[in-house]
Amino acid sequence: MQAPHDEDEVYLVLSGRARMRLGEEERSVGPGSLLYVGASLEHSFFEIEEDMTLLVMFAASPPDRS
Protein backbone atom coordinates (compact mmCIF):
# COMPACT_ATOMS: atom_id res chain seq x y z
CA MET A 1 0.00 0.00 0.00
CA GLN A 2 1.16 3.45 -0.82
CA ALA A 3 0.83 6.23 1.67
CA PRO A 4 0.86 10.01 1.24
CA HIS A 5 4.28 11.65 1.48
CA ASP A 6 5.40 15.08 2.59
CA GLU A 7 6.95 15.72 -0.84
CA ASP A 8 5.44 16.05 -4.32
CA GLU A 9 5.99 12.97 -6.50
CA VAL A 10 6.15 12.30 -10.22
CA TYR A 11 5.68 8.77 -11.59
CA LEU A 12 6.70 7.74 -15.10
CA VAL A 13 5.31 4.34 -16.08
CA LEU A 14 8.04 2.52 -18.03
CA SER A 15 6.16 -0.77 -18.43
CA GLY A 16 3.03 -2.50 -17.18
CA ARG A 17 -0.63 -1.55 -16.90
CA ALA A 18 -2.89 -0.74 -13.96
CA ARG A 19 -5.36 1.77 -12.61
CA MET A 20 -4.30 4.53 -10.28
CA ARG A 21 -6.34 6.31 -7.67
CA LEU A 22 -5.31 9.95 -7.06
CA GLY A 23 -7.49 11.36 -4.30
CA GLU A 24 -11.06 10.87 -5.59
CA GLU A 25 -9.97 10.42 -9.23
CA GLU A 26 -9.18 7.10 -10.96
CA ARG A 27 -7.42 6.56 -14.26
CA SER A 28 -5.85 3.81 -16.37
CA VAL A 29 -2.07 4.02 -16.68
CA GLY A 30 0.43 2.30 -18.94
CA PRO A 31 3.81 2.82 -20.58
CA GLY A 32 4.45 6.53 -21.07
CA SER A 33 1.93 7.69 -18.46
CA LEU A 34 3.29 10.61 -16.45
CA LEU A 35 1.55 11.21 -13.12
CA TYR A 36 1.94 14.12 -10.72
CA VAL A 37 1.01 13.41 -7.10
CA GLY A 38 0.92 16.43 -4.82
CA ALA A 39 2.30 16.18 -1.29
CA SER A 40 -0.10 14.49 1.15
CA LEU A 41 -2.48 13.28 -1.61
CA GLU A 42 -3.85 9.75 -1.06
CA HIS A 43 -2.78 7.57 -4.01
CA SER A 44 -2.47 3.91 -4.94
CA PHE A 45 -2.14 1.55 -7.89
CA PHE A 46 -4.79 -1.17 -8.16
CA GLU A 47 -6.14 -3.68 -10.70
CA ILE A 48 -2.56 -4.26 -11.82
CA GLU A 49 -2.81 -6.13 -15.14
CA GLU A 50 0.95 -6.42 -15.82
CA ASP A 51 3.96 -6.10 -13.51
CA MET A 52 4.96 -2.46 -13.45
CA THR A 53 8.30 -0.71 -13.73
CA LEU A 54 8.14 2.89 -12.53
CA LEU A 55 10.54 5.80 -12.35
CA VAL A 56 9.58 7.80 -9.26
CA MET A 57 10.92 11.26 -8.43
CA PHE A 58 10.37 13.07 -5.15
CA ALA A 59 10.58 16.85 -4.86
CA ALA A 60 11.94 17.80 -1.47
CA SER A 61 11.13 21.22 -0.06
CA PRO A 62 14.01 23.67 -0.28
CA PRO A 63 15.80 24.35 3.01
CA ASP A 64 14.51 27.25 5.07
CA ARG A 65 17.03 30.05 4.58
CA SER A 66 15.54 32.60 6.97
Predicted model as a PDB file, atoms N, CA, C, CB and O in Angstrom, pLDDT in the B-factor column:
MODEL        1                                                                  
ATOM      1  N   MET A   1       0.839  -1.189   0.000  1.00 56.00           N  
ATOM      2  CA  MET A   1       0.000   0.000   0.000  1.00 56.00           C  
ATOM      3  C   MET A   1       0.875   1.240   0.000  1.00 56.00           C  
ATOM      4  CB  MET A   1      -0.949   0.005   1.212  1.00 56.00           C  
ATOM      5  O   MET A   1       1.873   1.331   0.715  1.00 56.00           O  
ATOM      6  N   GLN A   2       0.471   2.176  -0.814  1.00 67.00           N  
ATOM      7  CA  GLN A   2       1.162   3.453  -0.825  1.00 67.00           C  
ATOM      8  C   GLN A   2       0.534   4.371   0.202  1.00 67.00           C  
ATOM      9  CB  GLN A   2       1.124   4.090  -2.224  1.00 67.00           C  
ATOM     10  O   GLN A   2      -0.646   4.250   0.528  1.00 67.00           O  
ATOM     11  N   ALA A   3       1.322   5.272   0.696  1.00 70.00           N  
ATOM     12  CA  ALA A   3       0.832   6.230   1.674  1.00 70.00           C  
ATOM     13  C   ALA A   3       1.244   7.630   1.217  1.00 70.00           C  
ATOM     14  CB  ALA A   3       1.383   5.913   3.105  1.00 70.00           C  
ATOM     15  O   ALA A   3       2.242   7.783   0.513  1.00 70.00           O  
ATOM     16  N   PRO A   4       0.483   8.649   1.615  1.00 71.00           N  
ATOM     17  CA  PRO A   4       0.860  10.010   1.240  1.00 71.00           C  
ATOM     18  C   PRO A   4       2.241  10.358   1.796  1.00 71.00           C  
ATOM     19  CB  PRO A   4      -0.189  11.020   1.745  1.00 71.00           C  
ATOM     20  O   PRO A   4       2.645   9.865   2.849  1.00 71.00           O  
ATOM     21  N   HIS A   5       2.948  11.210   1.074  1.00 75.00           N  
ATOM     22  CA  HIS A   5       4.277  11.652   1.477  1.00 75.00           C  
ATOM     23  C   HIS A   5       4.254  13.159   1.700  1.00 75.00           C  
ATOM     24  CB  HIS A   5       5.341  11.266   0.413  1.00 75.00           C  
ATOM     25  O   HIS A   5       3.321  13.849   1.292  1.00 75.00           O  
ATOM     26  N   ASP A   6       5.286  13.647   2.346  1.00 81.00           N  
ATOM     27  CA  ASP A   6       5.403  15.083   2.590  1.00 81.00           C  
ATOM     28  C   ASP A   6       5.959  15.834   1.382  1.00 81.00           C  
ATOM     29  CB  ASP A   6       6.286  15.333   3.795  1.00 81.00           C  
ATOM     30  O   ASP A   6       5.990  17.064   1.379  1.00 81.00           O  
ATOM     31  N   GLU A   7       6.395  15.107   0.363  1.00 86.00           N  
ATOM     32  CA  GLU A   7       6.945  15.718  -0.845  1.00 86.00           C  
ATOM     33  C   GLU A   7       6.031  15.449  -2.036  1.00 86.00           C  
ATOM     34  CB  GLU A   7       8.365  15.185  -1.125  1.00 86.00           C  
ATOM     35  O   GLU A   7       5.285  14.470  -2.045  1.00 86.00           O  
ATOM     36  N   ASP A   8       6.093  16.328  -3.046  1.00 90.00           N  
ATOM     37  CA  ASP A   8       5.437  16.052  -4.319  1.00 90.00           C  
ATOM     38  C   ASP A   8       6.158  14.874  -4.965  1.00 90.00           C  
ATOM     39  CB  ASP A   8       5.445  17.313  -5.260  1.00 90.00           C  
ATOM     40  O   ASP A   8       7.345  14.652  -4.726  1.00 90.00           O  
ATOM     41  N   GLU A   9       5.418  14.116  -5.793  1.00 92.00           N  
ATOM     42  CA  GLU A   9       5.995  12.971  -6.499  1.00 92.00           C  
ATOM     43  C   GLU A   9       5.606  13.034  -7.967  1.00 92.00           C  
ATOM     44  CB  GLU A   9       5.527  11.633  -5.867  1.00 92.00           C  
ATOM     45  O   GLU A   9       4.551  13.560  -8.322  1.00 92.00           O  
ATOM     46  N   VAL A  10       6.473  12.490  -8.814  1.00 94.00           N  
ATOM     47  CA  VAL A  10       6.154  12.298 -10.224  1.00 94.00           C  
ATOM     48  C   VAL A  10       6.465  10.846 -10.552  1.00 94.00           C  
ATOM     49  CB  VAL A  10       6.961  13.291 -11.152  1.00 94.00           C  
ATOM     50  O   VAL A  10       7.558  10.361 -10.260  1.00 94.00           O  
ATOM     51  N   TYR A  11       5.507  10.153 -11.160  1.00 94.00           N  
ATOM     52  CA  TYR A  11       5.676   8.771 -11.587  1.00 94.00           C  
ATOM     53  C   TYR A  11       5.709   8.748 -13.114  1.00 94.00           C  
ATOM     54  CB  TYR A  11       4.530   7.858 -11.028  1.00 94.00           C  
ATOM     55  O   TYR A  11       4.865   9.367 -13.763  1.00 94.00           O  
ATOM     56  N   LEU A  12       6.671   8.044 -13.684  1.00 97.00           N  
ATOM     57  CA  LEU A  12       6.696   7.742 -15.103  1.00 97.00           C  
ATOM     58  C   LEU A  12       6.573   6.234 -15.222  1.00 97.00           C  
ATOM     59  CB  LEU A  12       8.005   8.282 -15.801  1.00 97.00           C  
ATOM     60  O   LEU A  12       7.410   5.493 -14.707  1.00 97.00           O  
ATOM     61  N   VAL A  13       5.523   5.776 -15.904  1.00 97.00           N  
ATOM     62  CA  VAL A  13       5.313   4.339 -16.085  1.00 97.00           C  
ATOM     63  C   VAL A  13       6.172   3.887 -17.264  1.00 97.00           C  
ATOM     64  CB  VAL A  13       3.789   4.001 -16.325  1.00 97.00           C  
ATOM     65  O   VAL A  13       5.950   4.305 -18.401  1.00 97.00           O  
ATOM     66  N   LEU A  14       7.155   3.028 -16.983  1.00 98.00           N  
ATOM     67  CA  LEU A  14       8.036   2.517 -18.029  1.00 98.00           C  
ATOM     68  C   LEU A  14       7.455   1.269 -18.685  1.00 98.00           C  
ATOM     69  CB  LEU A  14       9.417   2.211 -17.454  1.00 98.00           C  
ATOM     70  O   LEU A  14       7.587   1.074 -19.894  1.00 98.00           O  
ATOM     71  N   SER A  15       6.811   0.428 -17.880  1.00 98.00           N  
ATOM     72  CA  SER A  15       6.155  -0.765 -18.425  1.00 98.00           C  
ATOM     73  C   SER A  15       5.063  -1.205 -17.461  1.00 98.00           C  
ATOM     74  CB  SER A  15       7.185  -1.922 -18.665  1.00 98.00           C  
ATOM     75  O   SER A  15       5.068  -0.850 -16.282  1.00 98.00           O  
ATOM     76  N   GLY A  16       4.127  -1.985 -17.990  1.00 97.00           N  
ATOM     77  CA  GLY A  16       3.031  -2.501 -17.183  1.00 97.00           C  
ATOM     78  C   GLY A  16       1.763  -1.676 -17.340  1.00 97.00           C  
ATOM     79  O   GLY A  16       1.772  -0.591 -17.923  1.00 97.00           O  
ATOM     80  N   ARG A  17       0.675  -2.216 -16.807  1.00 97.00           N  
ATOM     81  CA  ARG A  17      -0.632  -1.550 -16.896  1.00 97.00           C  
ATOM     82  C   ARG A  17      -1.381  -1.740 -15.590  1.00 97.00           C  
ATOM     83  CB  ARG A  17      -1.467  -2.103 -18.089  1.00 97.00           C  
ATOM     84  O   ARG A  17      -1.314  -2.797 -14.962  1.00 97.00           O  
ATOM     85  N   ALA A  18      -2.097  -0.694 -15.192  1.00 97.00           N  
ATOM     86  CA  ALA A  18      -2.886  -0.740 -13.955  1.00 97.00           C  
ATOM     87  C   ALA A  18      -3.854   0.428 -13.967  1.00 97.00           C  
ATOM     88  CB  ALA A  18      -1.970  -0.695 -12.683  1.00 97.00           C  
ATOM     89  O   ALA A  18      -3.958   1.169 -14.945  1.00 97.00           O  
ATOM     90  N   ARG A  19      -4.556   0.572 -12.857  1.00 97.00           N  
ATOM     91  CA  ARG A  19      -5.355   1.773 -12.613  1.00 97.00           C  
ATOM     92  C   ARG A  19      -4.712   2.461 -11.423  1.00 97.00           C  
ATOM     93  CB  ARG A  19      -6.891   1.438 -12.346  1.00 97.00           C  
ATOM     94  O   ARG A  19      -4.108   1.821 -10.562  1.00 97.00           O  
ATOM     95  N   MET A  20      -4.853   3.774 -11.394  1.00 95.00           N  
ATOM     96  CA  MET A  20      -4.299   4.532 -10.281  1.00 95.00           C  
ATOM     97  C   MET A  20      -5.370   5.426  -9.708  1.00 95.00           C  
ATOM     98  CB  MET A  20      -3.078   5.359 -10.719  1.00 95.00           C  
ATOM     99  O   MET A  20      -6.126   6.076 -10.430  1.00 95.00           O  
ATOM    100  N   ARG A  21      -5.414   5.441  -8.390  1.00 94.00           N  
ATOM    101  CA  ARG A  21      -6.335   6.314  -7.665  1.00 94.00           C  
ATOM    102  C   ARG A  21      -5.517   7.487  -7.142  1.00 94.00           C  
ATOM    103  CB  ARG A  21      -7.072   5.549  -6.491  1.00 94.00           C  
ATOM    104  O   ARG A  21      -4.531   7.303  -6.428  1.00 94.00           O  
ATOM    105  N   LEU A  22      -5.943   8.705  -7.510  1.00 91.00           N  
ATOM    106  CA  LEU A  22      -5.309   9.946  -7.057  1.00 91.00           C  
ATOM    107  C   LEU A  22      -6.394  10.749  -6.352  1.00 91.00           C  
ATOM    108  CB  LEU A  22      -4.660  10.764  -8.263  1.00 91.00           C  
ATOM    109  O   LEU A  22      -7.207  11.401  -7.006  1.00 91.00           O  
ATOM    110  N   GLY A  23      -6.413  10.707  -5.031  1.00 90.00           N  
ATOM    111  CA  GLY A  23      -7.494  11.356  -4.299  1.00 90.00           C  
ATOM    112  C   GLY A  23      -8.801  10.670  -4.653  1.00 90.00           C  
ATOM    113  O   GLY A  23      -8.945   9.467  -4.438  1.00 90.00           O  
ATOM    114  N   GLU A  24      -9.753  11.418  -5.191  1.00 93.00           N  
ATOM    115  CA  GLU A  24     -11.063  10.867  -5.589  1.00 93.00           C  
ATOM    116  C   GLU A  24     -11.086  10.438  -7.055  1.00 93.00           C  
ATOM    117  CB  GLU A  24     -12.165  11.900  -5.344  1.00 93.00           C  
ATOM    118  O   GLU A  24     -12.078   9.865  -7.507  1.00 93.00           O  
ATOM    119  N   GLU A  25     -10.029  10.699  -7.796  1.00 94.00           N  
ATOM    120  CA  GLU A  25      -9.972  10.421  -9.230  1.00 94.00           C  
ATOM    121  C   GLU A  25      -9.318   9.073  -9.489  1.00 94.00           C  
ATOM    122  CB  GLU A  25      -9.209  11.529  -9.966  1.00 94.00           C  
ATOM    123  O   GLU A  25      -8.409   8.673  -8.761  1.00 94.00           O  
ATOM    124  N   GLU A  26      -9.782   8.359 -10.538  1.00 96.00           N  
ATOM    125  CA  GLU A  26      -9.176   7.100 -10.958  1.00 96.00           C  
ATOM    126  C   GLU A  26      -8.868   7.188 -12.442  1.00 96.00           C  
ATOM    127  CB  GLU A  26     -10.109   5.889 -10.651  1.00 96.00           C  
ATOM    128  O   GLU A  26      -9.612   7.798 -13.210  1.00 96.00           O  
ATOM    129  N   ARG A  27      -7.757   6.569 -12.838  1.00 95.00           N  
ATOM    130  CA  ARG A  27      -7.418   6.562 -14.264  1.00 95.00           C  
ATOM    131  C   ARG A  27      -6.602   5.320 -14.598  1.00 95.00           C  
ATOM    132  CB  ARG A  27      -6.635   7.842 -14.651  1.00 95.00           C  
ATOM    133  O   ARG A  27      -5.931   4.751 -13.737  1.00 95.00           O  
ATOM    134  N   SER A  28      -6.672   4.908 -15.863  1.00 97.00           N  
ATOM    135  CA  SER A  28      -5.846   3.815 -16.367  1.00 97.00           C  
ATOM    136  C   SER A  28      -4.473   4.374 -16.689  1.00 97.00           C  
ATOM    137  CB  SER A  28      -6.490   3.140 -17.623  1.00 97.00           C  
ATOM    138  O   SER A  28      -4.353   5.485 -17.206  1.00 97.00           O  
ATOM    139  N   VAL A  29      -3.426   3.594 -16.381  1.00 97.00           N  
ATOM    140  CA  VAL A  29      -2.066   4.018 -16.683  1.00 97.00           C  
ATOM    141  C   VAL A  29      -1.328   2.889 -17.370  1.00 97.00           C  
ATOM    142  CB  VAL A  29      -1.323   4.453 -15.406  1.00 97.00           C  
ATOM    143  O   VAL A  29      -1.606   1.713 -17.135  1.00 97.00           O  
ATOM    144  N   GLY A  30      -0.387   3.256 -18.220  1.00 97.00           N  
ATOM    145  CA  GLY A  30       0.428   2.296 -18.938  1.00 97.00           C  
ATOM    146  C   GLY A  30       1.724   2.964 -19.356  1.00 97.00           C  
ATOM    147  O   GLY A  30       1.999   4.093 -18.951  1.00 97.00           O  
ATOM    148  N   PRO A  31       2.532   2.271 -20.171  1.00 98.00           N  
ATOM    149  CA  PRO A  31       3.815   2.818 -20.581  1.00 98.00           C  
ATOM    150  C   PRO A  31       3.660   4.238 -21.148  1.00 98.00           C  
ATOM    151  CB  PRO A  31       4.469   1.900 -21.618  1.00 98.00           C  
ATOM    152  O   PRO A  31       2.822   4.497 -22.011  1.00 98.00           O  
ATOM    153  N   GLY A  32       4.494   5.139 -20.633  1.00 98.00           N  
ATOM    154  CA  GLY A  32       4.454   6.528 -21.073  1.00 98.00           C  
ATOM    155  C   GLY A  32       3.589   7.430 -20.216  1.00 98.00           C  
ATOM    156  O   GLY A  32       3.665   8.653 -20.343  1.00 98.00           O  
ATOM    157  N   SER A  33       2.765   6.857 -19.340  1.00 97.00           N  
ATOM    158  CA  SER A  33       1.934   7.689 -18.460  1.00 97.00           C  
ATOM    159  C   SER A  33       2.832   8.458 -17.506  1.00 97.00           C  
ATOM    160  CB  SER A  33       0.909   6.822 -17.667  1.00 97.00           C  
ATOM    161  O   SER A  33       3.755   7.898 -16.913  1.00 97.00           O  
ATOM    162  N   LEU A  34       2.553   9.745 -17.366  1.00 97.00           N  
ATOM    163  CA  LEU A  34       3.286  10.609 -16.448  1.00 97.00           C  
ATOM    164  C   LEU A  34       2.281  11.136 -15.443  1.00 97.00           C  
ATOM    165  CB  LEU A  34       4.021  11.780 -17.201  1.00 97.00           C  
ATOM    166  O   LEU A  34       1.289  11.759 -15.821  1.00 97.00           O  
ATOM    167  N   LEU A  35       2.531  10.892 -14.159  1.00 94.00           N  
ATOM    168  CA  LEU A  35       1.555  11.213 -13.118  1.00 94.00           C  
ATOM    169  C   LEU A  35       2.181  12.125 -12.078  1.00 94.00           C  
ATOM    170  CB  LEU A  35       1.021   9.930 -12.454  1.00 94.00           C  
ATOM    171  O   LEU A  35       3.255  11.833 -11.551  1.00 94.00           O  
ATOM    172  N   TYR A  36       1.516  13.217 -11.787  1.00 92.00           N  
ATOM    173  CA  TYR A  36       1.945  14.121 -10.720  1.00 92.00           C  
ATOM    174  C   TYR A  36       1.085  13.844  -9.498  1.00 92.00           C  
ATOM    175  CB  TYR A  36       1.838  15.624 -11.157  1.00 92.00           C  
ATOM    176  O   TYR A  36      -0.141  13.804  -9.593  1.00 92.00           O  
ATOM    177  N   VAL A  37       1.724  13.654  -8.353  1.00 91.00           N  
ATOM    178  CA  VAL A  37       1.015  13.409  -7.099  1.00 91.00           C  
ATOM    179  C   VAL A  37       1.476  14.473  -6.106  1.00 91.00           C  
ATOM    180  CB  VAL A  37       1.282  11.946  -6.550  1.00 91.00           C  
ATOM    181  O   VAL A  37       2.624  14.461  -5.662  1.00 91.00           O  
ATOM    182  N   GLY A  38       0.584  15.382  -5.764  1.00 89.00           N  
ATOM    183  CA  GLY A  38       0.920  16.432  -4.817  1.00 89.00           C  
ATOM    184  C   GLY A  38       1.168  15.878  -3.426  1.00 89.00           C  
ATOM    185  O   GLY A  38       0.628  14.837  -3.052  1.00 89.00           O  
ATOM    186  N   ALA A  39       1.991  16.587  -2.663  1.00 86.00           N  
ATOM    187  CA  ALA A  39       2.303  16.181  -1.289  1.00 86.00           C  
ATOM    188  C   ALA A  39       1.015  15.927  -0.517  1.00 86.00           C  
ATOM    189  CB  ALA A  39       3.157  17.259  -0.575  1.00 86.00           C  
ATOM    190  O   ALA A  39       0.052  16.686  -0.630  1.00 86.00           O  
ATOM    191  N   SER A  40       1.007  14.869   0.257  1.00 87.00           N  
ATOM    192  CA  SER A  40      -0.096  14.492   1.154  1.00 87.00           C  
ATOM    193  C   SER A  40      -1.341  13.958   0.447  1.00 87.00           C  
ATOM    194  CB  SER A  40      -0.484  15.670   1.976  1.00 87.00           C  
ATOM    195  O   SER A  40      -2.338  13.681   1.114  1.00 87.00           O  
ATOM    196  N   LEU A  41      -1.319  13.803  -0.891  1.00 90.00           N  
ATOM    197  CA  LEU A  41      -2.481  13.279  -1.612  1.00 90.00           C  
ATOM    198  C   LEU A  41      -2.513  11.756  -1.485  1.00 90.00           C  
ATOM    199  CB  LEU A  41      -2.447  13.704  -3.112  1.00 90.00           C  
ATOM    200  O   LEU A  41      -1.509  11.088  -1.732  1.00 90.00           O  
ATOM    201  N   GLU A  42      -3.672  11.210  -1.100  1.00 90.00           N  
ATOM    202  CA  GLU A  42      -3.848   9.754  -1.063  1.00 90.00           C  
ATOM    203  C   GLU A  42      -3.725   9.223  -2.489  1.00 90.00           C  
ATOM    204  CB  GLU A  42      -5.236   9.358  -0.429  1.00 90.00           C  
ATOM    205  O   GLU A  42      -4.315   9.783  -3.412  1.00 90.00           O  
ATOM    206  N   HIS A  43      -2.956   8.138  -2.674  1.00 91.00           N  
ATOM    207  CA  HIS A  43      -2.783   7.573  -4.011  1.00 91.00           C  
ATOM    208  C   HIS A  43      -2.422   6.099  -3.903  1.00 91.00           C  
ATOM    209  CB  HIS A  43      -1.694   8.341  -4.799  1.00 91.00           C  
ATOM    210  O   HIS A  43      -1.803   5.667  -2.931  1.00 91.00           O  
ATOM    211  N   SER A  44      -2.820   5.329  -4.919  1.00 91.00           N  
ATOM    212  CA  SER A  44      -2.471   3.906  -4.939  1.00 91.00           C  
ATOM    213  C   SER A  44      -2.709   3.336  -6.332  1.00 91.00           C  
ATOM    214  CB  SER A  44      -3.291   3.121  -3.884  1.00 91.00           C  
ATOM    215  O   SER A  44      -3.587   3.793  -7.064  1.00 91.00           O  
ATOM    216  N   PHE A  45      -1.911   2.325  -6.686  1.00 93.00           N  
ATOM    217  CA  PHE A  45      -2.138   1.546  -7.894  1.00 93.00           C  
ATOM    218  C   PHE A  45      -3.022   0.370  -7.512  1.00 93.00           C  
ATOM    219  CB  PHE A  45      -0.789   1.066  -8.541  1.00 93.00           C  
ATOM    220  O   PHE A  45      -2.889  -0.181  -6.419  1.00 93.00           O  
ATOM    221  N   PHE A  46      -3.927  -0.017  -8.411  1.00 94.00           N  
ATOM    222  CA  PHE A  46      -4.787  -1.174  -8.159  1.00 94.00           C  
ATOM    223  C   PHE A  46      -5.155  -1.797  -9.496  1.00 94.00           C  
ATOM    224  CB  PHE A  46      -6.070  -0.768  -7.357  1.00 94.00           C  
ATOM    225  O   PHE A  46      -4.835  -1.236 -10.544  1.00 94.00           O  
ATOM    226  N   GLU A  47      -5.815  -2.937  -9.481  1.00 95.00           N  
ATOM    227  CA  GLU A  47      -6.144  -3.685 -10.702  1.00 95.00           C  
ATOM    228  C   GLU A  47      -4.922  -3.756 -11.619  1.00 95.00           C  
ATOM    229  CB  GLU A  47      -7.341  -3.026 -11.446  1.00 95.00           C  
ATOM    230  O   GLU A  47      -5.001  -3.432 -12.804  1.00 95.00           O  
ATOM    231  N   ILE A  48      -3.802  -4.181 -11.057  1.00 95.00           N  
ATOM    232  CA  ILE A  48      -2.557  -4.257 -11.821  1.00 95.00           C  
ATOM    233  C   ILE A  48      -2.655  -5.434 -12.794  1.00 95.00           C  
ATOM    234  CB  ILE A  48      -1.316  -4.413 -10.871  1.00 95.00           C  
ATOM    235  O   ILE A  48      -2.722  -6.591 -12.380  1.00 95.00           O  
ATOM    236  N   GLU A  49      -2.661  -5.121 -14.091  1.00 95.00           N  
ATOM    237  CA  GLU A  49      -2.810  -6.129 -15.137  1.00 95.00           C  
ATOM    238  C   GLU A  49      -1.477  -6.744 -15.529  1.00 95.00           C  
ATOM    239  CB  GLU A  49      -3.470  -5.524 -16.354  1.00 95.00           C  
ATOM    240  O   GLU A  49      -1.426  -7.920 -15.887  1.00 95.00           O  
ATOM    241  N   GLU A  50      -0.396  -5.971 -15.470  1.00 93.00           N  
ATOM    242  CA  GLU A  50       0.946  -6.424 -15.815  1.00 93.00           C  
ATOM    243  C   GLU A  50       1.909  -5.851 -14.786  1.00 93.00           C  
ATOM    244  CB  GLU A  50       1.345  -5.993 -17.271  1.00 93.00           C  
ATOM    245  O   GLU A  50       1.721  -4.728 -14.317  1.00 93.00           O  
ATOM    246  N   ASP A  51       2.949  -6.621 -14.427  1.00 95.00           N  
ATOM    247  CA  ASP A  51       3.960  -6.097 -13.509  1.00 95.00           C  
ATOM    248  C   ASP A  51       4.425  -4.739 -14.011  1.00 95.00           C  
ATOM    249  CB  ASP A  51       5.163  -7.078 -13.374  1.00 95.00           C  
ATOM    250  O   ASP A  51       4.590  -4.529 -15.213  1.00 95.00           O  
ATOM    251  N   MET A  52       4.635  -3.820 -13.071  1.00 96.00           N  
ATOM    252  CA  MET A  52       4.961  -2.455 -13.450  1.00 96.00           C  
ATOM    253  C   MET A  52       6.407  -2.109 -13.111  1.00 96.00           C  
ATOM    254  CB  MET A  52       4.019  -1.484 -12.765  1.00 96.00           C  
ATOM    255  O   MET A  52       6.949  -2.533 -12.091  1.00 96.00           O  
ATOM    256  N   THR A  53       7.004  -1.334 -13.988  1.00 97.00           N  
ATOM    257  CA  THR A  53       8.301  -0.710 -13.733  1.00 97.00           C  
ATOM    258  C   THR A  53       8.055   0.785 -13.771  1.00 97.00           C  
ATOM    259  CB  THR A  53       9.407  -1.156 -14.788  1.00 97.00           C  
ATOM    260  O   THR A  53       7.552   1.320 -14.759  1.00 97.00           O  
ATOM    261  N   LEU A  54       8.419   1.460 -12.677  1.00 96.00           N  
ATOM    262  CA  LEU A  54       8.144   2.888 -12.532  1.00 96.00           C  
ATOM    263  C   LEU A  54       9.426   3.642 -12.242  1.00 96.00           C  
ATOM    264  CB  LEU A  54       7.116   3.136 -11.418  1.00 96.00           C  
ATOM    265  O   LEU A  54      10.319   3.132 -11.565  1.00 96.00           O  
ATOM    266  N   LEU A  55       9.513   4.857 -12.756  1.00 97.00           N  
ATOM    267  CA  LEU A  55      10.543   5.798 -12.350  1.00 97.00           C  
ATOM    268  C   LEU A  55       9.821   6.803 -11.467  1.00 97.00           C  
ATOM    269  CB  LEU A  55      11.271   6.490 -13.595  1.00 97.00           C  
ATOM    270  O   LEU A  55       8.881   7.460 -11.913  1.00 97.00           O  
ATOM    271  N   VAL A  56      10.257   6.927 -10.208  1.00 93.00           N  
ATOM    272  CA  VAL A  56       9.578   7.804  -9.256  1.00 93.00           C  
ATOM    273  C   VAL A  56      10.559   8.878  -8.802  1.00 93.00           C  
ATOM    274  CB  VAL A  56       9.026   6.998  -8.033  1.00 93.00           C  
ATOM    275  O   VAL A  56      11.689   8.586  -8.408  1.00 93.00           O  
ATOM    276  N   MET A  57      10.103  10.127  -8.865  1.00 93.00           N  
ATOM    277  CA  MET A  57      10.924  11.259  -8.433  1.00 93.00           C  
ATOM    278  C   MET A  57      10.192  11.989  -7.318  1.00 93.00           C  
ATOM    279  CB  MET A  57      11.234  12.225  -9.622  1.00 93.00           C  
ATOM    280  O   MET A  57       8.995  12.259  -7.419  1.00 93.00           O  
ATOM    281  N   PHE A  58      10.917  12.304  -6.262  1.00 89.00           N  
ATOM    282  CA  PHE A  58      10.369  13.066  -5.147  1.00 89.00           C  
ATOM    283  C   PHE A  58      10.951  14.471  -5.199  1.00 89.00           C  
ATOM    284  CB  PHE A  58      10.678  12.376  -3.779  1.00 89.00           C  
ATOM    285  O   PHE A  58      12.127  14.650  -5.514  1.00 89.00           O  
ATOM    286  N   ALA A  59      10.134  15.458  -4.892  1.00 84.00           N  
ATOM    287  CA  ALA A  59      10.581  16.853  -4.863  1.00 84.00           C  
ATOM    288  C   ALA A  59      10.614  17.311  -3.428  1.00 84.00           C  
ATOM    289  CB  ALA A  59       9.657  17.772  -5.715  1.00 84.00           C  
ATOM    290  O   ALA A  59       9.574  17.617  -2.845  1.00 84.00           O  
ATOM    291  N   ALA A  60      11.791  17.360  -2.857  1.00 75.00           N  
ATOM    292  CA  ALA A  60      11.936  17.801  -1.472  1.00 75.00           C  
ATOM    293  C   ALA A  60      11.783  19.317  -1.393  1.00 75.00           C  
ATOM    294  CB  ALA A  60      13.304  17.363  -0.895  1.00 75.00           C  
ATOM    295  O   ALA A  60      12.137  20.038  -2.326  1.00 75.00           O  
ATOM    296  N   SER A  61      11.260  19.780  -0.287  1.00 69.00           N  
ATOM    297  CA  SER A  61      11.126  21.218  -0.065  1.00 69.00           C  
ATOM    298  C   SER A  61      12.522  21.817   0.077  1.00 69.00           C  
ATOM    299  CB  SER A  61      10.254  21.520   1.202  1.00 69.00           C  
ATOM    300  O   SER A  61      13.414  21.193   0.651  1.00 69.00           O  
ATOM    301  N   PRO A  62      12.711  23.040  -0.453  1.00 68.00           N  
ATOM    302  CA  PRO A  62      14.013  23.666  -0.277  1.00 68.00           C  
ATOM    303  C   PRO A  62      14.255  23.981   1.190  1.00 68.00           C  
ATOM    304  CB  PRO A  62      14.119  24.939  -1.122  1.00 68.00           C  
ATOM    305  O   PRO A  62      13.302  24.178   1.944  1.00 68.00           O  
ATOM    306  N   PRO A  63      15.522  24.032   1.605  1.00 68.00           N  
ATOM    307  CA  PRO A  63      15.803  24.350   3.011  1.00 68.00           C  
ATOM    308  C   PRO A  63      15.340  25.761   3.365  1.00 68.00           C  
ATOM    309  CB  PRO A  63      17.303  24.206   3.301  1.00 68.00           C  
ATOM    310  O   PRO A  63      15.360  26.663   2.528  1.00 68.00           O  
ATOM    311  N   ASP A  64      14.931  25.932   4.593  1.00 67.00           N  
ATOM    312  CA  ASP A  64      14.505  27.252   5.071  1.00 67.00           C  
ATOM    313  C   ASP A  64      15.743  28.110   5.270  1.00 67.00           C  
ATOM    314  CB  ASP A  64      13.681  27.142   6.401  1.00 67.00           C  
ATOM    315  O   ASP A  64      16.604  27.783   6.086  1.00 67.00           O  
ATOM    316  N   ARG A  65      15.836  29.197   4.534  1.00 66.00           N  
ATOM    317  CA  ARG A  65      17.029  30.050   4.581  1.00 66.00           C  
ATOM    318  C   ARG A  65      16.783  31.349   5.340  1.00 66.00           C  
ATOM    319  CB  ARG A  65      17.498  30.366   3.170  1.00 66.00           C  
ATOM    320  O   ARG A  65      17.472  32.341   5.102  1.00 66.00           O  
ATOM    321  N   SER A  66      15.804  31.359   6.255  1.00 63.00           N  
ATOM    322  CA  SER A  66      15.540  32.602   6.974  1.00 63.00           C  
ATOM    323  C   SER A  66      16.501  32.834   8.109  1.00 63.00           C  
ATOM    324  CB  SER A  66      14.146  32.605   7.501  1.00 63.00           C  
ATOM    325  O   SER A  66      16.401  33.843   8.806  1.00 63.00           O  
TER     326      SER A  66                                                      
ENDMDL                                                                          
END                                                                             
